[in-house]
Amino acid sequence: VANTLDEVFPDLECASCFMEPVLDRALHDERVEVLTGAEVRAVRGAAGRFEVELELAPRGVDPGACLGCGECAKLCPVERPDPYGAGLATARAIGLAYAGCLPHVSAIDRASCLRARGEPCDACLAACAMDAIRLDDVPRRRVVTVGAIVLATGHRPGQADGPQGVVSSYALERMLHPDGPTRGAIRGAGGAEPKRIVLAPATDDDGDLAAQELLKLAHLLRAKLPDARVQVTGGLHRAPQHRRRAAALADEGITFTDAALAPTPIVPEGAALRVPLASGAGLLADLVVVHVPSHPAEGA
């Protein structure tokens, strides 16, 4: 997920600028073998000598021949939810996972591919000038012997519930990315560029991570949309560790509200959104950004 972000807290450093060199070194280190699409099926043995049985999912694309040009995706007739689109975009059954992914090689999603489901289709085969498509690729099993196993359990970004214009903080991160689902355009209710934006933690006890992310996003929105009114709810400016940052944001023209979101739904009101607050008051907004806590990855 981190490599799909644009600028990260606290120094607003380009995420891909420091991640891609690390990934590239791992991919080209002769002592490192990277197996994408691999799942652990069984582990035998003990510390110092494990036998790990892996199932390698068929990529459907020869990584030695693929250039990552994306021509195969242009002709693919299947649309599916984009796993990296935060609900803002769709993807094809074949193509790159996301812009700038490493290895920079396309793959076929067999759950949505017509050919993998037994239906006739060879659109990607016809589109590839490098003869990299392997439609008859099959799963493979492999056993490796290792001395230790490290599990990185990962996480899934949460999703915000509500009408169009209510998005999670991760969805806004993806909108801000120049190669993201909206190519850097900010879209609110009705798909228009928002003039009034509210940022809010989902609950009062979301913690420090929520505050840091929302304050960072408030700054990025002010830079991206200098004429928009940006308001942060939940009293984040009152936390001692955030007072200095909040004061700097207030100097940029961002306003802060003590009241948190009310448990009642955010609803459309004309072309805008009515945002209920726990204080009993409400705000009108064109875009509501809610920090929704992440979930453990499936199977973690």
C-alpha positions in Angstrom: 0.0 0.0 0.0 2.8 2.5 0.9 4.1 2.6 -2.7 0.7 3.8 -3.9 0.9 7.0 -1.8 2.4 10.2 -3.0 3.8 12.2 -0.1 4.2 10.6 3.4 4.3 12.0 6.9 6.2 13.7 8.5 8.5 15.3 5.9 6.2 15.0 2.9 8.8 12.8 1.2 7.9 11.1 -2.1 6.9 7.6 -1.1 8.1 5.9 -4.3 11.4 7.9 -4.2 12.6 6.0 -1.2 10.7 2.7 -1.8 11.5 2.0 -5.4 15.3 2.0 -4.9 14.9 -0.5 -2.1 12.6 -2.7 -4.2 15.0 -2.5 -7.1 17.9 -3.6 -5.0 16.0 -6.6 -3.7 15.0 -7.6 -7.2 18.5 -7.4 -8.5 20.4 -8.9 -5.6 21.8 -12.3 -6.5 21.2 -13.4 -2.9 17.5 -12.5 -2.9 14.8 -14.4 -4.8 11.5 -12.6 -5.1 8.5 -14.9 -5.7 5.3 -12.9 -6.6 2.0 -14.6 -6.5 3.3 -17.3 -4.1 1.2 -18.7 -1.2 2.4 -20.9 1.6 0.6 -24.2 1.6 2.5 -26.2 4.3 5.4 -25.8 6.7 7.4 -28.7 8.0 10.5 -29.1 10.1 11.9 -26.9 13.0 13.9 -23.8 13.6 17.1 -23.8 11.5 15.6 -26.2 8.9 12.1 -25.6 7.6 10.6 -27.1 4.5 8.1 -24.7 3.1 5.7 -25.8 0.4 4.7 -22.9 -1.9 2.0 -22.7 -4.6 3.0 -20.2 -7.3 0.0 -18.7 -9.0 0.2 -18.5 -12.8 1.1 -14.9 -13.9 -0.1 -15.6 -17.4 2.7 -13.3 -18.6 6.4 -14.1 -19.2 8.3 -11.7 -17.0 11.4 -12.0 -19.2 9.5 -10.8 -22.2 7.0 -8.3 -20.8 8.0 -4.6 -21.0 5.1 -3.4 -18.8 3.8 -1.2 -21.7 0.1 -1.8 -20.8 -1.1 -2.5 -24.4 -2.6 -5.8 -23.3 -4.9 -4.0 -20.8 -6.2 -1.6 -23.5 -7.8 -4.4 -25.4 -9.0 -6.5 -22.5 -12.8 -6.6 -22.5 -13.1 -7.3 -18.7 -13.5 -4.5 -16.1 -13.2 -5.3 -12.4 -12.7 -3.3 -9.2 -9.2 -1.9 -9.0 -7.6 -3.4 -5.9 -5.4 -0.2 -5.6 -8.1 2.2 -6.6 -9.8 2.8 -3.2 -13.2 2.4 -4.8 -12.5 5.2 -7.3 -11.6 3.2 -10.4 -11.7 -0.1 -12.2 -9.0 -2.2 -13.7 -8.8 -4.8 -16.5 -8.3 -8.5 -16.1 -4.7 -8.1 -17.2 -2.2 -5.3 -16.7 0.2 -3.7 -14.1 -0.9 -3.8 -10.5 -0.4 0.0 -10.3 1.7 2.6 -12.0 5.4 2.2 -11.0 4.9 -1.3 -9.5 8.0 -3.5 -9.3 8.6 -5.9 -10.9 7.2 -3.8 -13.8 5.4 -6.7 -15.4 1.7 -7.3 -16.2 -0.2 -10.2 -14.7 -3.6 -11.8 -15.4 -6.2 -11.8 -12.7 -7.6 -15.3 -13.2 -10.7 -14.7 -11.1 -11.9 -12.2 -13.7 -10.2 -13.4 -16.9 -12.6 -14.8 -19.5 -10.1 -17.3 -20.8 -9.4 -18.6 -17.2 -13.1 -19.1 -16.7 -13.4 -21.2 -19.8 -14.7 -18.6 -22.2 -13.1 -17.8 -25.5 -10.9 -14.7 -25.5 -7.4 -13.9 -26.7 -7.6 -10.1 -26.8 -4.4 -9.7 -24.8 -2.6 -12.2 -26.9 -3.3 -10.3 -30.0 -2.3 -7.0 -28.3 1.2 -8.0 -27.1 3.9 -7.3 -29.7 6.5 -9.0 -27.4 4.8 -12.4 -27.4 4.8 -12.4 -23.6 1.3 -13.7 -23.0 1.0 -17.2 -21.6 -2.7 -18.0 -21.5 -2.1 -21.7 -20.7 0.1 -21.0 -17.7 -0.7 -23.3 -14.8 -0.1 -23.2 -11.0 3.1 -24.7 -9.8 4.2 -26.2 -6.5 7.7 -25.7 -5.1 9.4 -26.7 -1.9 12.1 -24.5 -0.4 14.4 -25.2 2.6 15.0 -22.2 4.9 16.5 -21.6 8.3 14.0 -18.9 9.4 10.6 -17.5 8.5 9.5 -13.9 8.9 5.8 -13.1 8.5 4.8 -9.6 7.3 1.0 -9.7 7.9 0.1 -6.4 6.2 -3.1 -4.6 6.4 -6.1 -3.4 4.4 -7.1 0.3 4.3 -10.6 0.9 5.7 -13.5 2.3 3.6 -15.8 5.2 4.5 -19.5 4.7 4.3 -21.7 7.4 2.8 -23.0 9.0 -0.4 -20.7 10.2 -3.2 -18.3 12.7 -1.8 -17.6 10.8 1.4 -14.2 9.1 1.1 -11.6 7.5 3.4 -8.3 9.2 4.0 -6.7 6.4 1.9 -9.0 7.2 -1.0 -7.9 10.9 -0.8 -4.3 9.7 -0.7 -5.0 7.9 -4.0 -6.7 11.0 -5.5 -3.7 13.1 -4.6 -1.3 10.7 -6.4 -0.5 12.0 -9.9 -0.7 8.4 -11.2 -3.7 7.5 -9.1 -7.2 6.7 -10.2 -8.1 10.4 -10.8 -4.7 11.4 -12.1 -4.3 13.9 -9.2 -7.7 15.5 -9.5 -9.7 16.0 -6.3 -13.4 15.0 -6.8 -16.2 15.6 -4.3 -20.0 15.3 -4.5 -21.3 15.1 -8.0 -17.7 14.5 -9.3 -16.9 18.2 -9.1 -13.8 19.8 -7.6 -14.8 20.6 -4.0 -15.0 24.1 -2.5 -15.8 23.0 1.1 -13.8 20.1 2.6 -14.2 18.5 6.0 -11.6 16.1 7.4 -12.6 14.0 10.4 -11.5 11.0 12.5 -14.1 8.3 12.5 -14.2 8.2 16.3 -12.9 10.2 19.2 -10.4 7.4 20.1 -8.8 7.0 16.6 -5.5 7.9 18.1 -2.3 9.7 17.0 -2.0 8.1 13.6 -5.4 9.5 12.5 -4.4 13.0 13.7 -1.1 12.9 11.9 -2.7 11.7 8.6 -5.5 14.2 8.7 -3.2 17.1 9.4 -0.9 16.1 6.6 -3.9 15.8 4.2 -5.2 19.2 5.3 -1.9 20.8 4.3 -1.8 18.9 1.0 -5.4 20.0 0.2 -4.6 23.6 1.0 -1.7 23.5 -1.4 -3.7 21.7 -4.1 -6.9 23.7 -3.7 -5.9 27.1 -2.3 -9.4 28.6 -2.8 -11.2 25.8 -1.0 -12.4 26.0 2.7 -10.7 23.2 4.6 -12.0 22.3 8.1 -10.7 19.7 10.5 -13.1 18.3 13.1 -12.5 16.3 16.3 -10.4 18.8 18.3 -7.1 17.6 16.9 -5.6 21.0 17.4 -6.0 20.6 21.2 -3.7 17.6 21.5 -0.4 18.9 23.0 1.8 17.0 20.5 -0.1 18.6 17.5 -0.5 22.2 18.7 2.5 23.5 16.8 1.5 21.8 13.6 -2.1 22.8 13.9 -1.1 26.4 14.5 1.0 26.4 11.3 -2.0 25.0 9.5 -4.3 27.7 10.9 -1.9 30.3 9.6 -2.4 28.6 6.1 -6.1 29.3 6.5 -7.3 25.9 7.7 -10.0 26.0 10.4 -10.4 23.6 13.4 -13.5 22.5 15.2 -13.7 20.9 18.6 -16.8 18.7 17.9 -16.3 15.3 16.4 -18.5 13.5 13.9 -21.9 12.5 15.2 -22.9 8.8 14.8 -25.7 9.7 12.5 -25.2 9.3 8.7 -23.8 12.0 6.4 -26.5 12.7 3.9 -26.9 14.7 0.7 -28.3 18.2 0.9 -28.9 19.6 -2.5 -25.6 19.3 -4.4 -23.6 19.2 -1.1 -23.4 17.0 2.0 -24.7 17.6 5.4 -22.1 16.6 8.0 -23.6 16.1 11.5 -21.4 16.9 14.5 -21.7 15.6 18.1 -22.2 19.1 19.3 -25.6 19.1 17.6 -24.4 21.5 14.9 -23.7 20.5 11.3 -21.5 21.5 8.4 -22.1 21.7 4.7 -19.3 20.2 2.6 -18.6 19.1 -1.0 -16.0 16.5 0.2 -15.8 14.7 3.5 -12.6 12.8 4.3 -12.9 10.3 7.1 -9.9 8.6 8.7 -11.1 5.0 8.8 -8.8 2.6 10.8 -7.1 -0.1 8.8 -8.0 -3.8 9.1 -5.7 -6.8 9.3 -5.0 -8.4 6.0 -7.2 -11.4 5.1 -5.6 -14.5 6.6 -3.3 -12.6 8.9 
